[in-house]
Amino acid sequence: MKMLINVPETVVADALRGMAAAYPDLNVDVENRIVVRRDAPVEGQVGLVSGGGSGHEPLHGGFVGPGMLSAACPGEVFTSPVPDQMARAAAAVDSGAGVLFIVKNYTGDVLNFDMAAELAEDEGIQVGKVLVNDDVAVTDSLYTAGRRGTGATLFVEKIAGAAAAEGQPLERVEAIGRQVNENARSFGVALSAVTTPAKGSPTFDLPPGELELGIGIHGEPGRERRPMMTSGEIADFAVNAILEDMPPRNPVLLLVNGMGGTPLLELFGFNAEVQRVLAERGVAVARTLVGNYVTSLDMAGASVTLCQADEELLRLWDAPVKTPALRWGM
């Protein structure tokens, strides 16, 4: 498998050096693996810190900036960052208003962020936490006890980030983040296996002409494997799986997310099918975002995330944001 890298051992460091060169609004500490908005800490604002294994770009470093994350901690590919990274990031963004950790529900991330919270609190930093566990495909998986954290992470980071930018207190920012997670569900589909730099070949066997329904963002197994389906059939399956788990009460935010190897031409076509299914089910779509936001290296496929949004969540979603991967209103 051909890859645009030097050697596997320096993939993350090389990427961080490139990010630093492209985005001068960020302070990128390549040695300590931390990405921080350049104006941090911002007086009177709660700091938002997230992170996880690399390979899911633009998650999380691409979402650092005004109106979203204050800092991100990239681990090695598909590997959790370490507690010292997170504690250092918390210290870098704490203005005295406290820090909110946004954690995807993967065992390593949860354990390390919990240890980091203890380290930060020992230094006098008040810490809150939102655990993202939005994936309806499977209950337990290779990396997870309970549901996996996937596309809803973007909604939590954006909406909680907007609340923090307004100067809302830590308890309120944390409550808003948890509200977003509780009202969000995701389902993903893989059309091809993922290739990690260290392995250099697909990490699992997905024969030609087959797809995996309910895949995780690290290539974890899903609900079932089937012969290839049309875009419309996949949309029916994914949306129905979500709505069976979360009957909608409010209009929804919709994320149609690419896994890294699917062209936008196909993603926009898939979005049309998702919108069709939602209309048939009587679900009003308030906002739609289409693109590669929570990826899995070179995996072909897509995920759908719905988040029920009341007027307050919609207002915070629409609030200005300025990050490398998400920006409007600035």
N, C-alpha and C positions, 0 to 999 in steps of 0.2 A: 504494500500500500504506500503510495507516494504522499509525503507530508511536507508542508512548507515550514520546516524547522531546521535548526542547527543540530542539536542533539537532544534527546528526551529529557536529560537531566536539567537543562536550562530553559525549558519551554516557558515556565511561569515567569522567571526573572526577565527573559527576553520580552515577553508580552508586556510586563510592567514598565520596562524601559521605553517601549514603543508608546504605551499609553501616556507616560509622562511627557514625551516629546509632542504628542498630538494635542494634549489638553492642559495648557498652562494654568487653568483655573484649579487644578488639582495638585496637591502635594503627594507625590508617590514615593514612598520609602521602599525601595526595591529590596534592601537587605532584610528589613523587618516585616516585609509583606503587608503594608498598610497603605490604603488609599484614603486621603483626607481632603475635604474641601479646604481651599487655601485660606478662607477667612475664619476657620474654626479656631477656638470656640466662639459662637455667636452669643453675645450677651443676652441673657434672659430667655434663651431658647433651649428646650430639651434637645440633647444630642441623640441622633439615631445611628445605631451601629448594626450592621448585618455582615454576613460572610458565609463562606462555605467553600467546598472544593472548586478549583478552577475547572474550566471546560463547559461552563454554563453561560458564558458571556452573551450579552452584556451584564447579566446578573453576576456579581453585585457591584463591582467597581464602576460599571457604566451608569449606575443610578446614584452616584455621589454628586451632590450639588444642591444649590438653593431649592427648597421645596420638596426635597426627598431625603436621601441619606446624608449624614454628616461624615461617615467613614465606612469603609468596607475592608474586610480581612480575607484575602484570597488564600486558600490552602493549596497544596499540590493538587494535581488533576484528580478529581473525584475523591478528595481526601479532606477531612475537616481541618480548618485552621486550628492553631494551638491556643491555649488560654492566655499565654503571654501576649500574643498578637492582639487579642480582643481587649485585654486589660489596658494595653498601651493605647489602643484606639479610643477606648472610653476616656482615658486621661486626656487625650489630645482634643476631645470635643466637648468635655464637660465645662459648662460656664457657671456651674453652681446650681443649675436648674434640674440636674439629673440626666441620666442616659437610659434610653430604651434599647434593649437588645431585641432584634427580630431574627428568629431562629426557625429554620426549616426542620421538620420533624424527621431527622436522621440521627441515629444513636450517637455517633461521634460528635456531631454538631451540638446536640443537647447536652451531653456530658461536659464538653469543653466550654460551652458558653456558661453553664452553671458554675464551673470552677472559676471562670473569668469574672463572673458576678461577685463571687466571694473575694477575689483579689481586689476588685475595684471598690467594693464596700469597705474593705480593710483600709483603703486609702481615703475613705470619707466620701466616696461618690455614691449617690443614691441611684439604684438600678431597678428598672422594670423590665418585663419580658413579655413578648408575644410569641407563642408557638404556632407556626403555620402548619396545618394538617388538612389540606383541602382535597386530596386525591380520593375519589370515590371508587377507583378501580379495584383495589385490594385493601385488606385490613392490615396485614403484616407482610413484610417483604424482607429481602436480603439485608437491607440496611436499617430497617425500621420496626419499632414496636408501635402498632397503631397505624394510622393513615400517614402517607407521605406528604411532605410539603412541596408544592410545585408552583403552578402559575399564579395562585392567589398571593404569593410573596410580592409580586409587583404591585398589586392593589393595596396591600398592607403598607408597603414602603411609601407609595405615593400619597395615600390618604393620611396616614399618620404623619408623614413628613409635612404635609400642608398644615395639619393641626399644630405641629411644633413651630412652624414658621409664623403662625399667628400668635405665638407666645403662650399657648395653652399649657397648663401644668402637667407634670409627668403622669399623674394618676389619670388625667383625662386623655392624654395622648395614648397611653397604654390601653385604656378602655375602648377608644376608637379603633385601635389596631385589632383588638380582640373581636370587636363587633364585625369588622370587615372579614376576618377569618371565619367567624361563625356563619356568615352569610355568603360564603364563597365555596364553590365546588369545581373540581377539574377532572378531566379524563383525557388521556393521551394515547396515541396510536403510533407504532413504529412500522415503517416500510422497509427499513434496512437496519442492520446492526451498527453499533457505535465502535469506532476504532480509537483506542487511546495511544498517545505517543509512546508509552513504555512498551506496549505489546506490538504495535505496528500492524495489527491485523484485527479483524472483527472479534469482539469480546464474546459473542454468542452466535449460534448458528441460526440464521433465518433464511431458509431456502428461497430461491427465486419463485415468484408467484404466490408468496405467502406474506401475511402481515401479523403483527402482534397487537391485540387489543388490550388497552390498559397498561401500557409500558410505563416504567419509571424513568426519571431523567438520568439515571446511571446505566440504563439498559436492563433493569430488573424485570423479571417476567411479569406479564399482565394476567388478565383473566383467561384468555384463550387465544389460540392461533387459528387463523382461518385462511382459505384461499383469498387472493386479492379481491377487494371490494371496490366499487366506484366511490367517488367523492361523496355523492349523495347518500349512499348506503352507510359510509363511515360516519357522516354527520348525523344520520338517524340514530345510529347505535350510541355515539358519544353523548349527544344531547339527551336522549332518553335515559341513559344511565345516570346523568346528572339530575334530571328532573324527577326521577324515581326516588332519589335520595333527598332532594330539596325542592318540594313543590313551591313554585314561585308565588310570592305575595306582592312584591314590588317590581317596578321596572329593573332591568339588570344592566350592569356593566358587562361587556363581552370582550374577552381576549381570545383571538384566534392566533395561536402561537406556533411558530415554526421550531422544529427541533435542531435546526442547524444546517440540514442538507436538502431542504425543500425550497424550490424557487418561489418567489413572491407571486408569479403568475398562477401557480397552483394554490398558494395560500389564499389569494383573493377569490379564486373559484370555489375553494372549500368554504370560505366565509359566506359566499352566496348561498350555499347549501345549508349551512348552519342557520343563517337568517331565515331560510325557508322553513326549516323544522320548528324554530322558535315561533314563527308566525302561525304555523299550523297548530301549535300547542297553546296559542293565546298569550305568549310571553312578550311583553313590550321591551324593546332594546333601547336604553337611554343613550349609551355611548358604545362605540366599537373601536378596538385597537387591533390591527393586523400586522404581524411581523415577527422577527426572530428576537425574542426577549428572554426566554428561559430555555436555553438550548442544551444539547447533549453532544458537543463536538460536531461530528459529521453525520449524525443520524438523520436519515430522511424520515419524515413523519410530521405530526402536528398534535397540538393539544387544544382543548376548549376549556375556558374558565368562565364561569358565570358568577357574578356577585350581585345579590339583591341590594339595591341602593335607595335609601330614603333621601329626602331633600338635602339633609346635612352632608351625607356622604357624597352626593353628586356635587354639591358646592365645593367640597374639599378636593374631589377629583379634578374639577375644572380650574382650581387655583393654580397660579403660575408655578412653573417648574423649569429648572435649567440644569440638565445633566448631559453627559455625552450621548446617552441613548434615548432620553425622553425630555422634550422641552416644548413648552408652549406658554403664551401669556406674558413672557418676560420682555 
